[in-house]
Amino acid sequence: MAPTIAAATFDCTNAAALADFYARLLDHSVDPDASEYVATVGRDSGMTPPLMFLQVPDRTPGKNSVHLDLMATDLAAEVERAVALGAKHIGDFDEHGFQWATLADPEGNLFDIATHS
């Protein structure tokens, strides 16, 4: 039997704070028992895959090779909302039938918000 995805995991400096950012961005709640060391979003609500945040002493430098791609019907509004929550808008792109914005979360992890062109 093939493995299944348990969670999309983010190394970070403060698990509870970064979980709160993504919970608000995705309109979910941080799961109970979150701490600065480990926190999850979506485990208790059935989000697939849930997001897990783990405090680590040092993060891998450079561009993260795994990131979230989020779909939105109103790209501009969702980018604006993400920035208001603490994200940094990195750039805008239009390729392969999609328009998307690349953003960085409060700890510098990249993610994209996209819409169909």
TIZADO-888034 format. One record per residue (C-alpha): residue in one letter; x, y, z; residue number from 1. Coordinates in steps of 0.5 Angstrom, whole numbers, always signed. Layout:
{rest:A; u:X; v:Y; w:Z; nr:NUM} $
...
//
This chain:
{rest:M; u:+0; v:+0; w:+0; nr:1} $
{rest:A; u:+3; v:+7; w:-2; nr:2} $
{rest:P; u:+4; v:+12; w:+4; nr:3} $
{rest:T; u:-1; v:+18; w:+5; nr:4} $
{rest:I; u:+0; v:+25; w:+6; nr:5} $
{rest:A; u:+0; v:+26; w:+14; nr:6} $
{rest:A; u:+1; v:+33; w:+13; nr:7} $
{rest:A; u:+4; v:+39; w:+10; nr:8} $
{rest:T; u:+10; v:+41; w:+15; nr:9} $
{rest:F; u:+13; v:+48; w:+16; nr:10} $
{rest:D; u:+20; v:+49; w:+20; nr:11} $
{rest:C; u:+19; v:+55; w:+23; nr:12} $
{rest:T; u:+21; v:+59; w:+30; nr:13} $
{rest:N; u:+14; v:+60; w:+33; nr:14} $
{rest:A; u:+9; v:+54; w:+31; nr:15} $
{rest:A; u:+3; v:+57; w:+34; nr:16} $
{rest:A; u:+4; v:+64; w:+31; nr:17} $
{rest:L; u:+5; v:+61; w:+24; nr:18} $
{rest:A; u:-1; v:+56; w:+25; nr:19} $
{rest:D; u:-5; v:+62; w:+27; nr:20} $
{rest:F; u:-3; v:+66; w:+20; nr:21} $
{rest:Y; u:-5; v:+60; w:+16; nr:22} $
{rest:A; u:-11; v:+59; w:+20; nr:23} $
{rest:R; u:-14; v:+66; w:+19; nr:24} $
{rest:L; u:-11; v:+66; w:+11; nr:25} $
{rest:L; u:-15; v:+59; w:+10; nr:26} $
{rest:D; u:-21; v:+61; w:+15; nr:27} $
{rest:H; u:-20; v:+55; w:+19; nr:28} $
{rest:S; u:-18; v:+54; w:+27; nr:29} $
{rest:V; u:-11; v:+52; w:+30; nr:30} $
{rest:D; u:-12; v:+45; w:+33; nr:31} $
{rest:P; u:-12; v:+45; w:+40; nr:32} $
{rest:D; u:-6; v:+44; w:+44; nr:33} $
{rest:A; u:-2; v:+49; w:+40; nr:34} $
{rest:S; u:+5; v:+51; w:+43; nr:35} $
{rest:E; u:+11; v:+55; w:+40; nr:36} $
{rest:Y; u:+14; v:+48; w:+39; nr:37} $
{rest:V; u:+8; v:+45; w:+35; nr:38} $
{rest:A; u:+2; v:+47; w:+32; nr:39} $
{rest:T; u:-3; v:+44; w:+27; nr:40} $
{rest:V; u:-9; v:+47; w:+23; nr:41} $
{rest:G; u:-14; v:+43; w:+20; nr:42} $
{rest:R; u:-13; v:+36; w:+23; nr:43} $
{rest:D; u:-19; v:+37; w:+27; nr:44} $
{rest:S; u:-23; v:+40; w:+22; nr:45} $
{rest:G; u:-22; v:+34; w:+16; nr:46} $
{rest:M; u:-17; v:+39; w:+12; nr:47} $
{rest:T; u:-13; v:+35; w:+7; nr:48} $
{rest:P; u:-8; v:+35; w:+8; nr:49} $
{rest:P; u:-7; v:+39; w:+15; nr:50} $
{rest:L; u:-2; v:+43; w:+16; nr:51} $
{rest:M; u:+4; v:+42; w:+21; nr:52} $
{rest:F; u:+8; v:+47; w:+24; nr:53} $
{rest:L; u:+15; v:+45; w:+28; nr:54} $
{rest:Q; u:+20; v:+49; w:+31; nr:55} $
{rest:V; u:+27; v:+48; w:+29; nr:56} $
{rest:P; u:+33; v:+51; w:+31; nr:57} $
{rest:D; u:+36; v:+53; w:+24; nr:58} $
{rest:R; u:+32; v:+53; w:+18; nr:59} $
{rest:T; u:+34; v:+51; w:+11; nr:60} $
{rest:P; u:+37; v:+57; w:+8; nr:61} $
{rest:G; u:+35; v:+59; w:+1; nr:62} $
{rest:K; u:+28; v:+58; w:-3; nr:63} $
{rest:N; u:+23; v:+53; w:+0; nr:64} $
{rest:S; u:+22; v:+47; w:-5; nr:65} $
{rest:V; u:+15; v:+45; w:-2; nr:66} $
{rest:H; u:+10; v:+51; w:-2; nr:67} $
{rest:L; u:+2; v:+52; w:-2; nr:68} $
{rest:D; u:-1; v:+53; w:-8; nr:69} $
{rest:L; u:-8; v:+56; w:-6; nr:70} $
{rest:M; u:-14; v:+58; w:-11; nr:71} $
{rest:A; u:-18; v:+64; w:-11; nr:72} $
{rest:T; u:-24; v:+67; w:-15; nr:73} $
{rest:D; u:-22; v:+74; w:-13; nr:74} $
{rest:L; u:-14; v:+74; w:-14; nr:75} $
{rest:A; u:-13; v:+81; w:-12; nr:76} $
{rest:A; u:-17; v:+81; w:-6; nr:77} $
{rest:E; u:-14; v:+75; w:-3; nr:78} $
{rest:V; u:-7; v:+78; w:-4; nr:79} $
{rest:E; u:-9; v:+84; w:-1; nr:80} $
{rest:R; u:-12; v:+80; w:+5; nr:81} $
{rest:A; u:-6; v:+76; w:+6; nr:82} $
{rest:V; u:-2; v:+82; w:+6; nr:83} $
{rest:A; u:-6; v:+85; w:+11; nr:84} $
{rest:L; u:-5; v:+78; w:+15; nr:85} $
{rest:G; u:+2; v:+79; w:+15; nr:86} $
{rest:A; u:+5; v:+76; w:+8; nr:87} $
{rest:K; u:+10; v:+80; w:+4; nr:88} $
{rest:H; u:+8; v:+80; w:-4; nr:89} $
{rest:I; u:+14; v:+78; w:-8; nr:90} $
{rest:G; u:+11; v:+78; w:-15; nr:91} $
{rest:D; u:+6; v:+77; w:-20; nr:92} $
{rest:F; u:+6; v:+72; w:-26; nr:93} $
{rest:D; u:+1; v:+70; w:-32; nr:94} $
{rest:E; u:+3; v:+63; w:-35; nr:95} $
{rest:H; u:+0; v:+57; w:-37; nr:96} $
{rest:G; u:-7; v:+59; w:-36; nr:97} $
{rest:F; u:-6; v:+61; w:-29; nr:98} $
{rest:Q; u:-5; v:+68; w:-26; nr:99} $
{rest:W; u:-2; v:+68; w:-19; nr:100} $
{rest:A; u:+2; v:+72; w:-14; nr:101} $
{rest:T; u:+8; v:+69; w:-10; nr:102} $
{rest:L; u:+8; v:+71; w:-3; nr:103} $
{rest:A; u:+12; v:+70; w:+3; nr:104} $
{rest:D; u:+9; v:+68; w:+10; nr:105} $
{rest:P; u:+11; v:+72; w:+16; nr:106} $
{rest:E; u:+17; v:+67; w:+17; nr:107} $
{rest:G; u:+19; v:+68; w:+10; nr:108} $
{rest:N; u:+16; v:+61; w:+7; nr:109} $
{rest:L; u:+13; v:+62; w:+0; nr:110} $
{rest:F; u:+6; v:+61; w:-2; nr:111} $
{rest:D; u:+2; v:+62; w:-9; nr:112} $
{rest:I; u:-5; v:+65; w:-9; nr:113} $
{rest:A; u:-7; v:+63; w:-16; nr:114} $
{rest:T; u:-14; v:+64; w:-21; nr:115} $
{rest:H; u:-15; v:+61; w:-28; nr:116} $
{rest:S; u:-13; v:+66; w:-33; nr:117} $
//
